[in-house]
């Protein structure tokens, strides 16, 4: 089994999408993300919750799909549920990169727990 190296997210800003093979809504959002990627330079790492249950627990993922923005290993934004392409674009536009260097409390730091 290939586990995701969470240490790679300890620096910089990243987008994650928590998904599952059986999730039809997830497949729809993945298609939206592929369309969006053709028009904009975004990179979203797909995380299968069945293959990465510990990572899903660390980020308190209770259901899928979940889009998440993380900065320096800490969650800064989350969007979940059935989404239209326009909703995803608006969310990505609102979280294009680091907004500031404000430290988050340890409670929201799942990577360094």
Backbone bond lengths (Angstrom), bond angles and torsions (degrees), N, CA, C in turn:
res aa  C-N    CA-C-N  psi(-1)  N-CA   C-N-CA  omega(-1)  CA-C   N-CA-C  phi
1 X - - - 1.450 - - 1.528 108.59 -
2 X 1.320 117.24 133.81 1.457 122.75 178.29 1.516 110.29 -89.13
3 X 1.314 116.86 112.72 1.460 119.96 177.45 1.516 109.34 -93.43
4 X 1.315 115.40 146.77 1.454 121.65 179.53 1.519 108.50 -79.78
5 X 1.312 116.47 134.20 1.461 121.94 177.95 1.528 108.73 -82.91
6 X 1.333 116.46 101.15 1.464 120.82 -176.72 1.516 112.25 -68.85
7 X 1.308 118.23 -20.00 1.470 120.41 179.33 1.524 111.51 -61.93
8 X 1.339 117.37 -25.99 1.460 120.26 178.37 1.527 111.51 -63.10
9 X 1.323 117.11 -21.77 1.461 121.04 -178.79 1.523 112.90 -93.96
10 X 1.320 117.54 2.51 1.460 119.85 -177.54 1.526 111.76 -72.82
11 X 1.307 117.14 -13.52 1.463 121.88 176.89 1.522 109.01 -125.39
12 X 1.299 116.88 146.42 1.458 121.51 173.77 1.517 113.82 78.66
13 X 1.322 114.34 -167.19 1.459 123.41 -174.37 1.523 108.81 -118.96
14 X 1.336 117.35 133.85 1.463 121.66 -176.12 1.527 110.66 -142.05
15 X 1.334 115.09 152.59 1.458 121.94 171.66 1.522 108.42 -107.03
16 X 1.328 116.06 136.82 1.459 122.33 174.68 1.517 108.15 -123.56
17 X 1.326 115.92 151.19 1.464 120.74 169.28 1.514 107.30 -130.43
18 X 1.318 115.58 116.34 1.461 121.65 175.43 1.508 107.29 -84.32
19 X 1.316 115.94 128.71 1.451 122.73 -170.83 1.530 109.82 -144.94
20 X 1.329 116.00 177.04 1.466 122.64 173.72 1.528 107.73 -149.29
21 X 1.324 116.63 148.35 1.471 121.07 -178.68 1.524 112.38 -58.13
22 X 1.318 117.29 -35.47 1.461 121.52 -175.17 1.526 113.03 -81.62
23 X 1.313 118.84 -4.04 1.469 123.35 -172.79 1.528 111.72 -88.83
24 X 1.323 116.10 107.60 1.463 121.07 178.60 1.516 112.71 -65.35
25 X 1.319 117.02 -39.55 1.464 121.16 178.14 1.532 110.12 -62.56
26 X 1.317 116.26 -37.98 1.469 120.67 177.56 1.522 110.65 -60.50
27 X 1.320 116.85 -44.67 1.467 120.31 179.91 1.525 110.86 -60.90
28 X 1.325 117.05 -38.54 1.459 121.41 177.60 1.532 110.74 -63.25
29 X 1.314 116.96 -44.55 1.466 120.54 179.73 1.526 110.72 -67.41
30 X 1.313 117.63 -37.36 1.465 120.65 177.23 1.527 110.07 -61.28
31 X 1.331 117.50 -39.46 1.477 120.59 175.95 1.528 109.99 -63.87
32 X 1.332 117.48 -42.76 1.472 120.64 177.01 1.525 110.21 -59.49
33 X 1.322 116.89 -44.52 1.468 120.46 -179.73 1.524 111.50 -63.18
34 X 1.328 117.11 -37.39 1.467 120.51 177.55 1.526 110.23 -63.66
35 X 1.337 116.82 -42.01 1.469 120.76 176.93 1.528 110.91 -63.41
36 X 1.324 115.87 -43.61 1.466 120.87 -178.96 1.525 109.88 -64.47
37 X 1.327 116.97 -39.80 1.465 121.04 -178.47 1.526 111.25 -62.60
38 X 1.338 117.74 -31.27 1.466 120.93 177.30 1.519 111.60 -63.94
39 X 1.333 116.83 -29.34 1.465 121.74 -176.47 1.525 113.00 -99.39
40 X 1.306 117.54 -22.60 1.463 120.86 -176.42 1.523 109.21 -137.41
41 X 1.282 115.35 155.07 1.456 120.29 -179.93 1.524 109.87 -88.38
42 X 1.333 115.86 88.14 1.461 120.50 176.86 1.515 108.22 -125.69
43 X 1.305 115.48 153.76 1.453 121.07 176.63 1.522 107.34 -133.47
44 X 1.315 116.14 117.58 1.457 121.49 -179.38 1.523 108.10 -117.31
45 X 1.322 116.37 124.57 1.455 121.54 177.67 1.517 109.06 -86.82
46 X 1.328 116.97 123.82 1.463 121.41 177.69 1.525 109.22 -84.76
47 X 1.328 115.53 131.72 1.461 121.84 179.85 1.523 107.75 -121.95
48 X 1.326 117.59 110.52 1.460 122.04 177.58 1.530 108.27 -79.09
49 X 1.324 116.63 117.01 1.468 120.40 -175.42 1.521 112.68 -64.70
50 X 1.323 117.63 -23.84 1.463 119.70 177.83 1.521 111.64 -76.10
51 X 1.334 116.92 -32.36 1.459 121.36 177.84 1.526 112.41 -85.61
52 X 1.313 116.92 -21.91 1.469 122.31 -176.54 1.529 110.87 -129.05
53 X 1.337 118.18 58.35 1.467 119.67 -176.43 1.530 113.42 -63.56
54 X 1.307 117.81 -33.80 1.470 120.05 179.68 1.528 110.89 -66.99
55 X 1.306 116.63 -40.99 1.462 120.39 177.50 1.532 110.51 -64.88
56 X 1.332 116.64 -41.05 1.465 120.58 176.84 1.535 110.39 -60.70
57 X 1.325 116.90 -40.77 1.473 120.46 177.74 1.522 111.16 -65.35
58 X 1.315 116.54 -42.88 1.471 120.32 -179.27 1.518 112.17 -58.12
59 X 1.339 115.77 -36.51 1.455 120.01 -179.99 1.530 112.59 -97.07
60 X 1.326 116.77 11.64 1.471 122.77 177.59 1.524 112.82 54.03
61 X 1.320 116.03 46.70 1.463 121.17 177.90 1.521 108.04 -81.21
62 X 1.320 116.02 117.17 1.466 121.75 -178.21 1.524 112.54 -102.11
63 X 1.320 116.76 -17.56 1.456 122.29 -179.88 1.517 108.45 -161.91
64 X 1.308 116.56 168.51 1.462 121.47 179.16 1.523 108.73 -126.83
65 X 1.298 117.68 154.52 1.454 129.77 2.84 1.537 112.29 -83.98
66 X 1.332 114.36 153.81 1.462 121.57 174.03 1.526 107.61 -137.00
67 X 1.320 115.43 123.30 1.464 121.17 170.34 1.513 106.55 -95.86
68 X 1.317 116.73 137.48 1.455 120.20 -177.31 1.521 109.78 -139.06
69 X 1.323 115.55 140.44 1.458 121.88 171.30 1.520 106.36 -106.36
70 X 1.322 116.06 130.80 1.462 119.37 177.39 1.524 108.77 -126.51
71 X 1.305 114.23 145.26 1.455 121.67 176.93 1.516 108.49 -131.62
72 X 1.322 114.92 126.89 1.462 121.38 -178.33 1.525 111.30 51.16
73 X 1.347 115.78 39.51 1.452 121.30 176.03 1.510 115.57 82.34
74 X 1.326 117.88 1.85 1.464 121.30 -176.34 1.526 110.73 -118.68
75 X 1.313 115.29 139.20 1.459 120.10 178.63 1.521 110.55 -64.66
76 X 1.340 115.79 131.57 1.467 120.24 175.26 1.522 111.82 -117.22
77 X 1.340 117.73 -18.70 1.463 120.69 178.79 1.519 109.51 -162.08
78 X 1.345 114.59 152.82 1.458 121.12 -178.29 1.523 108.96 -145.89
79 X 1.334 115.14 143.73 1.458 122.40 176.13 1.521 106.37 -140.54
80 X 1.326 117.52 133.48 1.458 118.41 -176.54 1.522 111.36 -141.39
81 X 1.319 113.52 164.46 1.457 120.33 176.71 1.514 112.71 96.87
82 X 1.324 115.00 -172.45 1.453 122.10 178.56 1.524 108.44 -73.30
83 X 1.326 116.06 124.46 1.461 120.35 -172.59 1.523 111.57 -129.97
84 X 1.318 114.75 143.19 1.453 120.52 171.45 1.524 109.00 -80.37
85 X 1.312 115.87 156.21 1.468 120.19 178.84 1.529 110.48 -56.14
86 X 1.325 117.29 -39.87 1.466 121.76 -178.62 1.532 111.32 -64.45
87 X 1.325 116.53 -35.32 1.469 120.09 177.82 1.529 110.92 -67.42
88 X 1.317 115.91 -38.83 1.464 120.27 178.44 1.522 109.98 -66.07
89 X 1.337 116.97 -45.45 1.466 121.07 179.05 1.523 110.34 -59.47
90 X 1.319 117.74 -44.52 1.469 121.34 179.81 1.527 110.62 -62.31
91 X 1.331 117.11 -41.19 1.468 121.06 179.21 1.527 110.60 -65.70
92 X 1.330 116.59 -45.04 1.465 120.28 178.30 1.531 110.94 -62.03
93 X 1.335 116.89 -39.86 1.466 120.68 178.11 1.523 111.69 -63.89
94 X 1.321 116.35 -33.56 1.470 120.81 -179.39 1.525 112.14 -76.25
95 X 1.333 117.16 -17.57 1.465 121.74 -177.43 1.533 110.45 -132.52
96 X 1.331 117.36 55.87 1.458 118.84 -174.75 1.517 114.77 -75.63
97 X 1.308 116.51 -22.38 1.464 120.50 -178.25 1.519 108.30 -169.96
98 X 1.277 116.32 -175.86 1.462 120.74 -179.78 1.522 110.04 -59.99
99 X 1.340 115.68 131.72 1.460 120.54 178.85 1.525 110.89 -86.17
100 X 1.322 116.71 -38.65 1.455 120.97 178.30 1.515 109.05 -160.83
101 X 1.295 116.84 -179.67 1.462 121.92 -177.39 1.522 111.89 -99.94
102 X 1.326 118.11 18.45 1.453 121.69 -178.55 1.514 110.37 -61.70
103 X 1.325 115.95 130.17 1.463 120.44 178.33 1.515 109.51 -78.46
104 X 1.313 115.70 140.87 1.455 120.80 175.24 1.515 108.50 -92.49
105 X 1.317 115.95 158.92 1.456 119.02 177.04 1.524 109.72 -70.24
106 X 1.329 116.39 159.16 1.463 121.24 -176.98 1.504 113.62 -60.03
107 X 1.329 117.12 -24.19 1.463 121.48 -178.66 1.531 111.47 -61.22
108 X 1.333 117.91 -29.84 1.460 121.65 -177.89 1.526 110.68 -101.45
109 X 1.318 118.40 17.91 1.454 122.89 -178.59 1.541 109.29 -110.89
110 X 1.338 117.72 78.11 1.453 120.59 -174.60 1.519 114.26 -71.00
111 X 1.302 118.47 -22.02 1.456 120.01 -176.66 1.516 111.93 -76.44
112 X 1.312 117.32 -36.14 1.462 120.47 -177.21 1.520 113.05 -100.09
113 X 1.316 118.09 17.99 1.474 121.10 178.13 1.496 110.24 -70.82
